[in-house]
């Protein structure tokens, strides 16, 4: 709201309106990233998923780097772009004069309100990330990879289950960063990325369709849909490479549409491209498992084990608890042996008295 209060005193062109719209989009993405992080955390706890727990920590690190590091610098750039020249200063609030002094006074006033909040957020995000890493490390022992050995004794099925779990986790991260990139293309016409919004609509629609196809391919264990998803992923990587070239190419003697948004776009594009490459690699391994007939969701034995596991009380599965459980069982066996030996000795004594 303070940003809007400052910008409303500036007479903006269509480009400045696009810059201001980009700033609002970045703030919206910051809020959505926090919600997405909470959803990832709840899902990881519910699924007891080690891969997703690691993804949660990785996503938290990206939030620290992207929104705590770049956000402030990007925010300053956008403010200077909209209200950085006195010729655009047309105050609508009576408390500000129409000259350079009035513009500087207004900027100092709004910055004195916004900067403490922004610095507080920048300090809190890394602090809470450290807490997240600590509890994530503790939960790693509870959600250890040994969890997967409870589902099947077949090593092939167990490895396929781990591959599927990692693939689904990567698809969730792909979902956020692809749509984050698409959201940053919304002001493309105003900023001059392109003359129409066709690219923005295509990225939204194709992104949703291809990610949905990949998720369906995983759960239905359809190798043809999986192969098509891999091909679409390769095409998406090619698109992001092309987009990265357009964003990063220097423009010295001409209008630069990415002048005020380049850092954010490069960060999002690179992360999305890396995640897609990892997704393709894991999807190829999953496709190889399907080709060999190693199924997870359609495996009847796995379903039976899941039902049995749901009926049992949840137990800790970390190595320490396993060792404690084995130690307790060993003590019980020793106690049983001692009681049996004492019982046999008592019987022998009774027999001896009978013989006498």
SEVEX-114430 format. One line per 8 residues: number of its first residue (from 1); their letters; for each residue x, y, z of N, C-alpha, C. Coordinates in steps of 0.1 Angstrom, whole numbers. Layout:
SEVEX-114430
NUM) a) X Y Z X Y Z X Y Z | ...;
END
This chain:
SEVEX-114430
1) xxxxxxxx) 8 -12 0 0 0 0 9 13 0 | 20 12 7 29 24 7 35 26 -7 | 38 15 -13 43 16 -27 33 23 -36 | 20 19 -35 10 25 -43 8 40 -39 | 10 43 -26 9 57 -22 19 66 -28 | 31 60 -30 42 68 -37 39 69 -52 | 36 58 -58 34 58 -73 22 66 -77 | 12 67 -69 0 75 -74 3 90 -76;
9) xxxxxxxx) 14 94 -70 18 108 -72 27 110 -84 | 29 100 -92 37 101 -104 29 99 -116 | 31 107 -126 24 106 -139 32 96 -148 | 27 84 -150 34 73 -156 30 71 -171 | 39 67 -179 36 62 -192 32 48 -192 | 30 42 -203 26 28 -203 37 19 -199 | 50 23 -201 61 15 -196 62 15 -181 | 61 27 -175 61 28 -161 49 21 -154;
17) xxxxxxxx) 38 21 -161 27 13 -156 30 -2 -155 | 37 -7 -166 42 -20 -166 52 -23 -155 | 61 -14 -153 71 -16 -142 64 -17 -128 | 54 -8 -126 47 -8 -113 39 -21 -112 | 33 -26 -123 26 -39 -123 35 -50 -120 | 47 -50 -125 57 -60 -122 60 -61 -108 | 61 -49 -102 64 -48 -87 53 -55 -79 | 41 -52 -83 30 -59 -76 30 -74 -78;
25) xxxxxxxx) 33 -78 -90 34 -93 -93 45 -99 -84 | 56 -93 -83 67 -98 -74 63 -100 -60 | 55 -90 -55 50 -91 -41 40 -102 -40 | 32 -104 -50 22 -115 -50 29 -128 -50 | 40 -129 -58 47 -142 -59 54 -145 -46 | 59 -134 -39 65 -136 -26 54 -142 -16 | 42 -137 -16 32 -142 -7 28 -157 -11 | 27 -159 -24 23 -173 -29 34 -183 -25;
33) xxxxxxxx) 47 -178 -26 58 -187 -22 57 -192 -8 | 53 -183 1 51 -187 15 40 -197 17 | 29 -194 10 18 -204 11 22 -217 5 | 29 -217 -7 34 -229 -13 43 -237 -4 | 52 -230 4 61 -236 13 53 -243 24 | 43 -237 29 35 -243 40 28 -256 34 | 23 -255 22 16 -267 16 26 -278 14 | 38 -275 9 49 -285 8 52 -291 22;
41) xxxxxxxx) 53 -283 32 56 -288 45 45 -298 50 | 32 -294 49 21 -302 54 21 -315 46 | 23 -314 33 22 -326 24 34 -336 28 | 46 -330 30 57 -338 34 55 -345 47 | 49 -338 57 46 -345 70 35 -355 69 | 25 -353 60 15 -363 59 19 -375 51 | 27 -373 41 32 -384 32 44 -391 39 | 50 -384 49 63 -390 54 73 -392 43;
49) xxxxxxxx) 74 -382 35 82 -383 22 96 -376 24 | 106 -384 23 120 -379 25 123 -370 14 | 120 -373 1 123 -365 -10 117 -351 -9 | 104 -351 -5 97 -338 -4 102 -330 7 | 107 -337 18 113 -329 29 126 -322 24 | 134 -329 16 146 -323 11 142 -311 1 | 131 -314 -7 126 -303 -16 122 -291 -8 | 115 -293 3 111 -282 12 122 -273 16;
57) xxxxxxxx) 133 -280 20 145 -272 25 151 -265 13 | 152 -272 1 157 -265 -11 149 -253 -15 | 136 -255 -14 127 -244 -18 129 -232 -8 | 130 -236 5 133 -225 15 146 -217 12 | 156 -225 7 169 -218 3 167 -209 -9 | 159 -213 -18 156 -205 -30 148 -192 -26 | 139 -194 -17 131 -182 -12 140 -172 -5 | 150 -177 2 160 -168 9 168 -161 -2;
65) xxxxxxxx) 172 -168 -12 181 -162 -22 173 -153 -31 | 160 -157 -35 153 -149 -45 145 -138 -38 | 138 -140 -28 129 -130 -22 135 -122 -11 | 145 -127 -4 151 -119 6 163 -111 0 | 170 -117 -10 182 -110 -15 178 -101 -27 | 171 -106 -37 168 -99 -49 157 -89 -47 | 147 -92 -38 135 -85 -37 138 -70 -34 | 146 -67 -24 148 -54 -20 155 -46 -31;
73) xxxxxxxx) 165 -51 -37 172 -44 -48 162 -42 -60 | 154 -52 -63 145 -50 -74 134 -40 -70 | 130 -39 -58 120 -30 -53 126 -15 -55 | 138 -13 -52 144 0 -53 145 4 -68 | 149 -5 -76 150 -3 -91 136 1 -96 | 126 -6 -92 112 -3 -97 107 11 -92 | 110 14 -80 106 27 -75 113 39 -82 | 126 37 -85 133 47 -92 129 48 -106;
81) xxxxxxxx) 124 37 -112 120 38 -126 106 45 -127 | 98 44 -117 84 50 -118 85 65 -113 | 92 67 -102 93 81 -97 107 85 -95 | 115 83 -105 129 86 -105 132 99 -112 | 123 105 -119 125 117 -126 115 128 -122 | 119 140 -121 110 151 -116 99 154 -126 | 102 151 -139 92 154 -149 80 145 -148 | 81 134 -141 70 125 -139 62 128 -126;
89) xxxxxxxx) 68 137 -118 62 140 -105 50 149 -106 | 39 144 -104 26 151 -105 18 147 -92 | 21 153 -81 15 149 -68 0 151 -68 | -7 141 -63 -21 142 -61 -24 145 -46 | -15 143 -37 -16 146 -23 -12 160 -20 | -20 167 -13 -17 182 -11 -5 184 -2 | -1 174 5 11 177 14 24 177 7 | 24 173 -6 37 173 -13 37 184 -23;
97) xxxxxxxx) 48 191 -24 49 202 -34 53 196 -48 | 51 203 -58 53 198 -72 67 198 -77 | 76 203 -69 90 204 -73 99 192 -69 | 112 193 -72 121 183 -68 121 180 -53 | 120 191 -46 121 189 -31 109 181 -26 | 97 184 -32 85 176 -28 86 161 -32 | 92 158 -43 94 144 -47 104 137 -38 | 115 144 -34 124 138 -25 118 136 -11;
105) xxxxxxxx) 110 146 -7 104 144 6 94 133 7 | 87 131 -4 77 120 -5 84 107 -5 | 95 106 -13 103 93 -13 109 90 0 | 114 100 7 120 98 20 109 93 30 | 98 99 29 87 96 38 82 81 36 | 80 77 24 75 64 21 86 53 24 | 98 57 20 109 48 23 111 45 38 | 109 56 46 111 54 60 100 45 66;
113) xxxxxxxx) 89 43 59 79 33 63 81 19 58 | 85 19 45 87 6 38 100 -1 42 | 111 6 43 124 0 45 125 -8 58 | 120 -3 69 121 -12 81 113 -25 80 | 102 -24 73 94 -37 71 101 -46 62 | 107 -41 51 115 -49 42 127 -55 49 | 134 -47 56 146 -52 63 142 -63 74 | 131 -61 80 127 -71 90 123 -84 83;
121) xxxxxxxx) 117 -83 72 113 -95 64 126 -102 59 | 136 -95 55 148 -100 50 156 -107 61 | 155 -102 73 161 -108 85 154 -120 90 | 141 -120 89 133 -131 95 133 -143 86 | 133 -141 72 133 -153 63 145 -162 65 | 158 -157 65 169 -166 68 169 -172 82 | 164 -164 92 163 -169 105 154 -181 106 | 142 -180 100 133 -191 100 137 -203 91;
129) xxxxxxxx) 145 -199 81 151 -210 73 161 -218 81 | 168 -212 89 178 -220 98 170 -229 107 | 159 -224 113 150 -233 121 144 -244 113 | 140 -241 100 135 -251 91 145 -262 88 | 157 -258 86 168 -268 83 170 -277 95 | 170 -271 107 172 -279 120 162 -289 121 | 149 -285 120 138 -295 122 138 -305 110 | 141 -300 98 142 -309 87 152 -320 89;
137) xxxxxxxx) 164 -316 95 174 -326 97 170 -336 108 | 162 -331 118 157 -341 128 147 -350 122 | 138 -345 113 128 -353 107 134 -362 97 | 145 -359 91 152 -368 81 154 -382 87 | 157 -382 100 159 -396 106 146 -403 108 | 135 -395 110 122 -402 111 116 -406 97 | 119 -398 87 115 -401 73 126 -407 65 | 134 -415 71 146 -420 64 142 -429 52;
145) xxxxxxxx) 152 -431 43 149 -439 31 145 -453 35 | 148 -457 48 143 -470 52 128 -472 52 | 121 -460 52 106 -461 51 101 -469 40 | 109 -468 29 104 -475 16 105 -490 17 | 114 -495 26 115 -509 27 103 -516 33 | 95 -508 39 83 -514 45 72 -517 35 | 73 -512 23 63 -514 13 65 -527 5 | 77 -531 3 79 -543 -5 93 -548 -2;
153) xxxxxxxx) 94 -562 -3 107 -568 -1 115 -568 -14 | 109 -565 -25 115 -565 -39 123 -552 -40 | 136 -553 -42 144 -541 -43 141 -533 -56 | 136 -539 -66 133 -532 -78 120 -523 -76 | 110 -529 -69 99 -521 -65 102 -509 -56 | 111 -512 -46 115 -502 -37 122 -491 -44 | 131 -494 -53 138 -483 -60 129 -476 -69 | 119 -483 -75 109 -476 -84 101 -466 -75;
161) xxxxxxxx) 98 -471 -63 90 -462 -54 97 -449 -51 | 110 -450 -48 118 -439 -45 119 -430 -57 | 121 -435 -69 121 -427 -81 108 -420 -84 | 97 -427 -82 84 -421 -83 82 -409 -73 | 86 -411 -61 85 -401 -51 93 -389 -54 | 105 -391 -59 114 -379 -63 108 -372 -75 | 102 -380 -85 96 -374 -97 84 -365 -93 | 76 -370 -85 64 -362 -81 68 -350 -73;
169) xxxxxxxx) 78 -350 -65 83 -339 -58 88 -328 -68 | 96 -333 -78 101 -323 -88 90 -317 -96 | 80 -324 -99 69 -319 -106 62 -308 -98 | 61 -309 -85 55 -299 -77 63 -286 -77 | 76 -288 -77 85 -276 -78 84 -270 -92 | 83 -278 -102 82 -273 -116 69 -265 -117 | 59 -270 -111 46 -262 -111 47 -248 -106 | 54 -246 -95 55 -233 -89 64 -224 -98;
177) xxxxxxxx) 76 -229 -102 85 -220 -110 80 -217 -124 | 74 -227 -130 69 -224 -144 58 -214 -143 | 48 -215 -134 38 -205 -133 43 -192 -127 | 54 -192 -120 60 -180 -115 66 -172 -127 | 72 -180 -136 77 -174 -148 66 -168 -157 | 55 -176 -158 44 -171 -167 38 -158 -161 | 37 -158 -147 31 -146 -141 40 -133 -144 | 53 -135 -145 61 -124 -148 60 -119 -162;
185) xxxxxxxx) 54 -127 -171 52 -123 -185 39 -115 -186 | 31 -113 -176 18 -107 -177 19 -92 -182 | 29 -84 -177 30 -71 -183 39 -70 -195 | 40 -81 -203 49 -81 -214 46 -71 -225 | 33 -68 -227 29 -58 -237 33 -44 -233 | 31 -41 -220 34 -27 -216 49 -25 -215 | 57 -35 -211 71 -34 -210 78 -36 -223 | 72 -42 -233 78 -44 -246 84 -57 -248;
193) xxxxxxxx) 81 -67 -239 86 -81 -242 81 -86 -255 | 69 -84 -258 62 -88 -271 51 -79 -273 | 45 -80 -286 35 -71 -289 21 -76 -285 | 20 -88 -282 7 -94 -278 9 -103 -265 | -2 -107 -259 -1 -115 -247 -2 -130 -251 | 0 -133 -263 -2 -147 -268 8 -156 -261 | 20 -152 -259 31 -160 -253 27 -163 -238 | 22 -153 -231 18 -154 -217 7 -165 -216;
201) xxxxxxxx) -3 -164 -225 -14 -174 -224 -9 -188 -227 | -1 -189 -238 4 -202 -242 12 -208 -230 | 21 -200 -224 29 -206 -213 20 -211 -201 | 9 -203 -198 0 -207 -187 -7 -220 -192 | -13 -220 -204 -21 -232 -208 -13 -244 -210 | -2 -243 -218 7 -255 -220 14 -259 -207 | 18 -250 -199 24 -254 -186 14 -263 -178 | 2 -258 -177 -8 -266 -169 -11 -279 -176;
209) xxxxxxxx) -12 -279 -189 -15 -292 -196 -4 -302 -195 | 8 -298 -197 20 -307 -197 23 -312 -183 | 22 -303 -173 24 -308 -160 13 -318 -155 | 1 -315 -160 -10 -325 -157 -8 -338 -164 | -3 -337 -176 0 -350 -183 11 -358 -176 | 21 -351 -171 32 -358 -164 27 -364 -151 | 18 -357 -144 13 -363 -131 4 -375 -134 | -4 -374 -145 -13 -385 -149 -4 -397 -153;
217) xxxxxxxx) 6 -394 -160 15 -405 -165 22 -412 -153 | 25 -405 -143 31 -411 -131 21 -420 -124 | 9 -415 -121 0 -423 -113 -7 -434 -121 | -9 -432 -134 -14 -443 -142 -4 -452 -147 | 9 -449 -145 20 -457 -150 19 -460 -164 | 17 -450 -172 15 -451 -187 28 -447 -193 | 35 -456 -199 48 -453 -205 48 -444 -217 | 37 -445 -224 35 -436 -236 33 -422 -232;
225) xxxxxxxx) 25 -420 -222 23 -406 -217 36 -401 -210 | 43 -410 -204 56 -406 -197 66 -402 -208 | 66 -409 -219 75 -406 -230 72 -392 -236 | 59 -390 -238 54 -377 -243 58 -366 -233 | 57 -368 -220 60 -358 -210 75 -355 -211 | 83 -365 -213 98 -363 -214 101 -354 -227 | 94 -357 -238 96 -349 -250 92 -335 -248 | 81 -333 -241 76 -319 -239 85 -312 -229;
233) xxxxxxxx) 91 -319 -220 101 -313 -211 114 -309 -218 | 118 -317 -228 130 -313 -236 126 -300 -244 | 114 -300 -250 110 -288 -257 109 -276 -248 | 105 -278 -235 104 -267 -226 118 -261 -222 | 127 -270 -221 141 -266 -218 146 -257 -230 | 143 -262 -242 147 -254 -254 141 -240 -254 | 128 -239 -250 122 -226 -249 128 -217 -238 | 131 -223 -227 137 -215 -216 151 -210 -220;
241) xxxxxxxx) 159 -218 -228 172 -214 -232 170 -202 -242 | 160 -203 -251 158 -192 -260 153 -179 -252 | 145 -181 -242 140 -170 -234 152 -164 -226 | 160 -172 -221 172 -167 -213 181 -159 -222 | 183 -163 -235 191 -155 -244 185 -142 -247 | 171 -141 -249 165 -128 -251 166 -119 -239 | 165 -125 -227 165 -117 -215 179 -111 -212 | 189 -120 -214 203 -116 -210 210 -108 -221;
249) xxxxxxxx) 206 -108 -233 213 -102 -244 214 -87 -241 | 226 -81 -242 228 -66 -239 222 -58 -250 | 215 -47 -246 209 -37 -255 215 -23 -251 | 224 -18 -259 231 -6 -255 225 6 -262 | 223 6 -275 218 17 -282 203 16 -286 | 196 8 -279 182 7 -282 174 5 -269 | 161 5 -270 152 3 -258 154 -11 -252 | 156 -11 -239 158 -24 -232 145 -27 -224;
257) xxxxxxxx) 137 -36 -229 124 -40 -222 127 -47 -209 | 139 -53 -207 142 -61 -195 150 -53 -185 | 151 -40 -187 160 -32 -179 157 -33 -164 | 144 -33 -161 140 -32 -147 136 -46 -141 | 135 -56 -149 131 -69 -145 140 -81 -148 | 152 -77 -153 161 -87 -158 166 -97 -147 | 169 -92 -136 175 -101 -125 165 -111 -121 | 152 -107 -118 142 -116 -114 139 -127 -125;
265) xxxxxxxx) 138 -122 -137 135 -131 -148 146 -142 -150 | 159 -137 -150 170 -146 -151 170 -157 -140 | 168 -152 -128 168 -162 -116 157 -172 -118 | 144 -168 -121 133 -177 -123 136 -186 -135 | 141 -181 -146 143 -189 -158 153 -200 -155 | 164 -196 -149 175 -206 -146 170 -217 -137 | 163 -213 -126 159 -223 -117 149 -233 -124 | 139 -227 -132 130 -235 -139 137 -245 -148;
273) xxxxxxxx) 147 -240 -155 154 -249 -165 162 -260 -157 | 168 -257 -146 175 -267 -139 166 -278 -133 | 154 -273 -128 144 -283 -123 139 -292 -134 | 137 -286 -146 132 -294 -157 142 -304 -161 | 155 -301 -162 165 -310 -165 165 -322 -155 | 164 -319 -142 164 -329 -132 151 -338 -134 | 140 -331 -137 128 -339 -139 129 -348 -150 | 135 -344 -161 136 -352 -173 145 -364 -170;
281) xxxxxxxx) 156 -362 -162 165 -373 -159 158 -383 -150 | 150 -379 -140 143 -388 -132 132 -395 -139 | 125 -388 -148 114 -393 -156 119 -404 -166 | 131 -402 -171 137 -413 -180 140 -426 -172 | 144 -424 -159 146 -436 -151 132 -442 -148 | 122 -434 -145 109 -440 -143 103 -447 -155 | 106 -441 -167 102 -448 -179 109 -461 -181 | 121 -462 -177 129 -474 -178 123 -485 -169;
289) xxxxxxxx) 118 -480 -157 112 -490 -148 99 -495 -154 | 91 -486 -160 78 -490 -166 81 -500 -178 | 91 -497 -185 94 -506 -197 98 -520 -192 | 104 -521 -180 108 -534 -175 96 -541 -167 | 85 -533 -166 73 -539 -160 73 -537 -145 | 82 -529 -139 82 -526 -125 72 -515 -122 | 61 -519 -116 50 -510 -113 49 -507 -98 | 44 -496 -95 42 -492 -81 28 -490 -77;
297) xxxxxxxx) 21 -482 -84 7 -479 -80 -3 -491 -85 | 1 -498 -95 -7 -509 -100 -3 -523 -94 | 7 -522 -85 12 -535 -79 3 -539 -68 | -3 -552 -69 -12 -557 -59 -5 -560 -46 | 7 -565 -46 14 -567 -34 17 -555 -26 | 20 -544 -33 22 -531 -27 10 -526 -20 | -2 -528 -27 -14 -523 -21 -17 -531 -8 | -15 -544 -8 -17 -552 5 -8 -547 16;
305) xxxxxxxx) 5 -544 13 14 -539 23 9 -526 28 | 4 -517 19 -1 -504 24 -12 -506 33 | -22 -515 30 -33 -517 39 -28 -522 53 | -19 -531 53 -14 -536 65 -7 -525 73 | 0 -517 66 8 -506 73 -2 -496 79 | -13 -493 72 -23 -484 77 -30 -489 90 | -31 -503 91 -38 -508 102 -28 -508 115 | -15 -508 112 -6 -508 123 -4 -494 129;
313) xxxxxxxx) 1 -494 141 4 -481 147 16 -475 141 | 17 -462 138 29 -456 132 40 -457 142 | 52 -461 137 64 -462 146 75 -454 139 | 84 -450 147 96 -443 142 104 -453 134 | 110 -448 123 117 -457 114 132 -452 112 | 136 -444 121 150 -440 120 159 -451 125 | 172 -450 122 181 -461 126 182 -463 141 | 181 -452 148 182 -453 163 171 -461 169;
321) xxxxxxxx) 159 -458 163 147 -465 169 147 -480 164 | 152 -482 153 154 -496 148 163 -504 157 | 174 -497 161 184 -504 170 178 -506 183 | 170 -496 188 164 -498 201 154 -509 201 | 146 -510 190 136 -520 189 143 -534 189 | 154 -535 181 161 -548 181 167 -551 194 | 172 -541 201 177 -544 215 166 -548 224 | 154 -542 224 143 -546 232 139 -560 229;
329) xxxxxxxx) 138 -564 216 135 -577 213 145 -587 218 | 158 -583 217 168 -592 222 167 -595 237 | 164 -584 244 162 -585 259 150 -594 262 | 140 -593 254 128 -602 257 132 -616 254 | 139 -619 243 143 -632 240 152 -638 252 | 161 -630 256 170 -634 267 162 -637 280 | 152 -628 283 144 -630 295 136 -643 293 | 131 -646 281 123 -659 279 132 -671 281;
337) xxxxxxxx) 145 -670 276 154 -681 277 157 -683 292 | 159 -673 300 162 -674 314 151 -680 321 | 138 -676 318 127 -681 325 125 -696 321 | 128 -700 309 126 -714 305 137 -722 312 | 149 -717 313 159 -725 320 156 -727 334 | 151 -716 341 148 -717 355 136 -727 357 | 127 -727 347 115 -736 348 120 -750 346 | 130 -753 337 135 -766 335 142 -771 347;
345) xxxxxxxx) 150 -762 353 158 -766 365 148 -770 376 | 137 -762 377 127 -766 388 121 -779 385 | 118 -782 373 113 -795 369 122 -807 372 | 135 -804 369 145 -814 372 146 -817 387 | 146 -806 395 146 -809 409 134 -817 414 | 123 -814 409 111 -821 413 112 -836 409 | 118 -838 397 120 -852 393 129 -859 402 | 140 -852 406 150 -859 415 143 -862 429;
353) xxxx) 135 -854 434 129 -857 447 119 -869 445 | 113 -869 434 104 -880 431 111 -894 430 | 123 -894 424 131 -906 423 135 -911 437 | 139 -901 445 143 -905 459 131 -911 466;
END
